């Protein structure tokens, strides 16, 4: 069961970053596509499933943020990703600000991926 949930988690992460990139492009270009109902709903459903899988794996593996340093790094980076992503999609006042925060969010997602693969909070492993 763990492997199924892990694969689902990875799949939801790929969908999450894909949806984010599309939405950030639409935000920077001020596309009306960003206002479609599915665009507003689907990322939240996907990210809820992504988080649910993460919580399940955390409980089953007995690895927790603020106990295991790599999960602490992922958790803090997730908060940074949420804040930068919100500015990129909704709160950035200009296209330039939205582009900058889109790039910062994508870089943060890359860091989260690196931590997940290496199980180390350091970009190049420990």
C-alpha positions in Angstrom: 0.0 0.0 0.0 2.8 2.4 0.8 4.3 2.1 -2.7 0.8 2.9 -4.2 0.5 6.0 -2.1 4.1 7.0 -2.8 3.4 6.7 -6.6 0.2 8.6 -6.2 2.1 11.3 -4.3 4.6 11.6 -7.1 1.9 11.8 -9.7 0.0 14.5 -7.8 3.3 16.4 -7.5 3.8 16.3 -11.3 0.2 17.4 -11.9 0.6 20.2 -9.2 3.7 21.8 -10.8 2.2 21.4 -14.3 -1.0 23.2 -13.3 1.1 25.8 -11.5 3.2 26.5 -14.6 0.1 26.8 -16.8 -1.6 29.1 -14.3 1.4 31.3 -13.7 1.8 31.7 -17.5 -1.8 32.8 -17.7 -1.3 35.1 -14.7 1.7 36.8 -16.2 -0.1 37.2 -19.6 -3.3 38.2 -17.9 -5.2 35.5 -19.8 -8.9 35.2 -19.1 -8.4 31.4 -19.0 -7.2 31.9 -15.4 -10.8 32.7 -14.5 -12.3 29.4 -15.6 -14.0 27.4 -12.9 -11.9 24.3 -13.4 -8.7 26.3 -13.2 -9.7 27.6 -9.8 -10.9 24.2 -8.5 -8.7 21.5 -9.9 -5.4 22.6 -8.3 -6.9 22.7 -4.9 -8.4 19.2 -5.3 -5.0 17.9 -6.6 -3.0 19.6 -3.9 -5.3 18.2 -1.2 -4.7 14.7 -2.5 -1.0 15.4 -2.7 -1.0 16.5 1.0 -3.1 13.6 2.0 -0.7 11.1 0.5 2.2 13.0 2.2 0.5 12.7 5.6 -0.2 9.0 5.1 3.4 8.3 4.2 4.6 10.3 7.1 2.5 8.4 9.6 3.2 5.0 8.1 7.0 5.6 7.9 7.2 7.3 11.4 9.1 10.2 9.9 7.9 13.7 10.9 8.8 17.3 10.4 10.7 18.8 13.3 12.0 15.3 14.0 13.6 14.5 10.7 15.5 17.4 9.3 14.8 16.6 5.6 11.0 16.6 6.3 11.4 19.9 8.2 13.1 21.4 5.2 10.3 20.1 2.9 7.6 21.5 5.2 9.3 24.9 5.4 9.9 25.0 1.6 6.2 24.0 1.1 5.2 27.1 3.1 7.5 29.2 0.9 6.1 27.6 -2.2 2.6 28.4 -1.1 3.4 32.1 -0.4 5.4 32.6 -3.6 2.8 30.8 -5.6 0.0 32.9 -4.2 1.9 36.1 -5.2 2.6 34.6 -8.6 -1.0 33.7 -9.4 -3.2 36.1 -7.4 -1.5 38.8 -5.4 1.2 40.1 -7.7 0.3 43.6 -8.8 2.3 43.6 -12.1 3.2 41.0 -14.7 6.9 41.5 -13.7 6.2 40.7 -10.0 4.0 37.7 -11.0 6.8 36.4 -13.3 9.5 36.9 -10.6 7.4 35.0 -8.0 6.5 32.3 -10.5 10.2 31.6 -11.0 10.8 31.7 -7.3 8.0 29.2 -6.7 9.2 26.9 -9.4 12.8 27.1 -7.9 11.3 26.3 -4.5 9.4 23.3 -6.0 12.8 22.1 -7.4 14.3 22.4 -4.0 11.4 20.3 -2.5 12.0 17.7 -5.2 15.7 17.7 -4.4 15.1 17.2 -0.7 12.6 14.4 -1.5 15.1 12.6 -3.7 18.2 12.9 -1.5 16.4 13.0 1.9 18.7 15.8 2.8 18.0 19.5 3.3 21.1 20.4 1.5 20.8 20.8 -2.3 23.7 18.4 -3.1 22.9 15.9 -0.3 24.8 15.5 2.9 
